[in-house]
């Protein structure tokens, strides 16, 4: 979905709109799944990188600008724990118990009119 809003900076508000957000590349160089006895499943994904392209538009009382942007996110690590209990009928269900994500580097390239 598009992101629209405003932020207060010094002399006034900055209105922004980020649209046409597309993930153009994702890399999962390291992933593992292990069983946790009595609990469920542990998923670890390491050193993920992704590239996102988008349009952007900002407006203040002094100026307005718009353009394209590419965001590179790298060194992302995800650890998730899933519980796998049995229901009353003996069927296994799955639910997310915990999730932790960290990211290392973010590089943003803005191309605009100004």
C-alpha positions in Angstrom: 0.0 0.0 0.0 1.0 3.6 -0.5 2.3 5.6 2.5 1.0 9.1 3.0 1.4 11.5 5.9 3.2 14.5 7.3 6.0 15.3 9.7 6.7 18.5 11.6 10.1 20.1 11.0 11.2 23.5 12.3 9.2 26.0 10.2 6.3 23.8 9.2 4.9 20.5 8.1 6.4 18.3 5.4 3.6 16.3 3.5 4.8 13.1 1.8 3.5 10.4 -0.3 5.3 7.2 -1.2 3.6 5.1 -3.9 4.2 2.2 -6.4 6.3 0.4 -3.8 7.9 -2.7 -5.5 10.3 -5.2 -4.0 12.6 -5.9 -7.0 15.2 -8.2 -5.5 15.5 -10.5 -2.4 18.4 -12.7 -1.4 18.3 -15.4 1.3 21.9 -16.7 1.4 21.5 -18.5 4.7 18.5 -20.1 6.2 17.9 -23.0 8.7 15.0 -24.7 10.4 15.4 -26.7 13.6 13.0 -28.5 15.9 12.7 -27.3 19.6 11.6 -30.3 21.7 8.3 -29.6 23.5 7.9 -26.2 21.8 7.9 -26.2 18.0 10.1 -24.9 15.2 12.9 -22.4 15.1 13.5 -20.6 11.8 16.7 -18.5 11.4 17.4 -16.5 8.2 20.7 -14.7 8.0 22.3 -12.0 5.9 19.2 -11.2 3.9 19.3 -8.3 1.4 16.5 -6.7 -0.6 16.0 -3.9 -3.0 12.8 -1.7 -3.1 11.9 0.8 -5.8 9.2 3.5 -5.2 7.9 6.9 -6.3 8.0 9.7 -3.8 6.5 13.2 -3.5 7.1 15.8 -0.8 5.5 19.2 -0.3 6.2 22.1 2.2 5.0 25.7 2.2 8.3 26.6 0.5 8.7 23.9 -2.2 7.6 20.6 -3.6 9.5 17.8 -5.3 8.9 14.3 -6.5 10.9 11.5 -8.1 11.9 7.9 -7.9 13.8 6.2 -5.1 15.7 2.9 -4.7 16.3 1.5 -1.2 18.9 -1.2 -0.6 18.6 -3.0 2.8 21.3 -5.5 3.7 22.5 -7.6 6.6 19.0 -8.4 7.8 18.7 -11.3 10.3 15.4 -12.9 11.3 14.8 -15.4 14.1 11.2 -16.8 14.5 9.8 -19.4 16.9 6.6 -21.2 16.0 4.6 -23.3 18.4 3.0 -26.5 17.0 0.4 -27.6 19.6 -2.2 -30.3 18.9 -5.9 -29.3 19.1 -8.7 -31.4 20.7 -9.1 -33.5 17.5 -5.3 -34.2 17.4 -4.6 -31.9 14.5 -1.4 -29.8 14.5 -1.7 -26.1 14.4 1.0 -23.5 14.0 1.3 -20.1 15.5 4.1 -17.5 15.8 5.4 -17.3 19.3 8.2 -14.8 18.9 10.0 -13.0 16.1 13.2 -10.9 16.1 14.5 -8.9 13.2 17.6 -6.7 12.9 19.0 -4.9 9.9 22.5 -3.7 9.3 22.7 -1.3 6.4 20.2 0.9 4.6 21.2 2.9 1.5 18.6 5.2 0.0 19.1 6.8 -3.5 16.7 9.7 -4.3 16.2 10.9 -7.9 14.1 14.0 -8.1 13.6 17.2 -10.0 15.5 19.5 -7.5 
